[in-house]
Amino acid sequence: MDGIVLLKEDHKTVEKLFKQFEKAGDNAHAEKRKIADQVIEELTTHTWIEETIFYPAAREADPEAKDHVLESIEEHHVVLWMLSELKGLDPSDERFDAKMTVLIENVRHHVEEEEKEWFPDVRKAMGRNRLTELGEQMEAAKKKAPGDPLAVPSADQ
């Protein structure tokens, strides 16, 4: 699987979780906790492989990608801190749903920019063979990704 396809599959997985969260009832605290934990795991792994493998390769292949990568890293920073806060927040806390809603909005914005504005340029710059190689590297790296959102590089920057 090529790297962009892998990232888009991750995006789809997270979007399904977001929709489950949005459909859960106001008092479905246990269900919301379970979904939030899955979102935390998925997004932590996803940001890890983007930052450690995909973004550096994209910048190398397309020097004009620099601004997009830097903006994406800043968006990751915000998302990772929100994930770390959600991790320790009781789902019955009045801020839990609000924090999750803001997270969902931020991630949807990020995904839309990547998929519509940036991935087509990266695909042209890299080509099929390089993207396939990256996809294999990213798939392998998922097993090594940290469980703590704050262990992803951009969380500290």
HUTAQUI-V800996 format. One record per residue. RES is the residue in one letter. PHI is phi in radians with two decimals (none if undefined). Layout:
BEGIN
res=RES phi=PHI
res=RES phi=PHI
END
This chain:
BEGIN
res=M phi=none
res=D phi=-1.39
res=G phi=-1.05
res=I phi=-1.21
res=V phi=-1.07
res=L phi=-1.04
res=L phi=-1.12
res=K phi=-1.15
res=E phi=-1.12
res=D phi=-1.04
res=H phi=-1.03
res=K phi=-1.12
res=T phi=-1.04
res=V phi=-1.18
res=E phi=-1.09
res=K phi=-1.07
res=L phi=-1.12
res=F phi=-1.04
res=K phi=-1.14
res=Q phi=-1.08
res=F phi=-1.08
res=E phi=-1.13
res=K phi=-1.49
res=A phi=-1.13
res=G phi=-1.22
res=D phi=-0.98
res=N phi=-1.82
res=A phi=-1.48
res=H phi=-1.08
res=A phi=-1.13
res=E phi=-1.13
res=K phi=-1.13
res=R phi=-1.10
res=K phi=-1.08
res=I phi=-1.13
res=A phi=-1.04
res=D phi=-1.09
res=Q phi=-1.17
res=V phi=-1.07
res=I phi=-1.02
res=E phi=-1.11
res=E phi=-1.08
res=L phi=-1.26
res=T phi=-1.11
res=T phi=-1.11
res=H phi=-1.07
res=T phi=-1.14
res=W phi=-1.05
res=I phi=-1.25
res=E phi=-1.14
res=E phi=-1.28
res=T phi=-1.56
res=I phi=-2.17
res=F phi=-1.21
res=Y phi=-1.06
res=P phi=-1.04
res=A phi=-1.18
res=A phi=-1.14
res=R phi=-1.14
res=E phi=-1.18
res=A phi=-1.28
res=D phi=-2.39
res=P phi=-0.97
res=E phi=-1.28
res=A phi=-1.37
res=K phi=-0.88
res=D phi=-1.10
res=H phi=-1.12
res=V phi=-1.08
res=L phi=-1.10
res=E phi=-1.12
res=S phi=-1.09
res=I phi=-1.11
res=E phi=-1.17
res=E phi=-1.11
res=H phi=-1.05
res=H phi=-0.94
res=V phi=-1.10
res=V phi=-1.09
res=L phi=-1.12
res=W phi=-1.17
res=M phi=-1.11
res=L phi=-1.07
res=S phi=-1.14
res=E phi=-1.23
res=L phi=-1.11
res=K phi=-1.00
res=G phi=-1.79
res=L phi=-1.70
res=D phi=-1.19
res=P phi=-1.13
res=S phi=-1.52
res=D phi=-1.12
res=E phi=-1.09
res=R phi=-1.52
res=F phi=-1.04
res=D phi=-1.10
res=A phi=-1.12
res=K phi=-1.13
res=M phi=-1.15
res=T phi=-1.10
res=V phi=-1.15
res=L phi=-1.01
res=I phi=-1.02
res=E phi=-1.06
res=N phi=-1.11
res=V phi=-1.18
res=R phi=-1.06
res=H phi=-1.07
res=H phi=-1.06
res=V phi=-1.10
res=E phi=-1.06
res=E phi=-1.08
res=E phi=-1.05
res=E phi=-1.23
res=K phi=-1.61
res=E phi=-1.75
res=W phi=-1.99
res=F phi=-0.98
res=P phi=-1.04
res=D phi=-1.18
res=V phi=-1.14
res=R phi=-1.02
res=K phi=-1.11
res=A phi=-1.20
res=M phi=-1.63
res=G phi=1.48
res=R phi=-1.09
res=N phi=-1.09
res=R phi=-1.17
res=L phi=-1.17
res=T phi=-1.15
res=E phi=-1.04
res=L phi=-1.10
res=G phi=-1.02
res=E phi=-1.13
res=Q phi=-1.10
res=M phi=-1.18
res=E phi=-1.06
res=A phi=-1.15
res=A phi=-1.21
res=K phi=-1.00
res=K phi=-1.21
res=K phi=-1.77
res=A phi=-1.13
res=P phi=-1.24
res=G phi=-1.54
res=D phi=-1.64
res=P phi=-0.97
res=L phi=-1.34
res=A phi=-1.57
res=V phi=-1.33
res=P phi=-0.86
res=S phi=-1.20
res=A phi=-1.12
res=D phi=-1.62
res=Q phi=-1.62
END
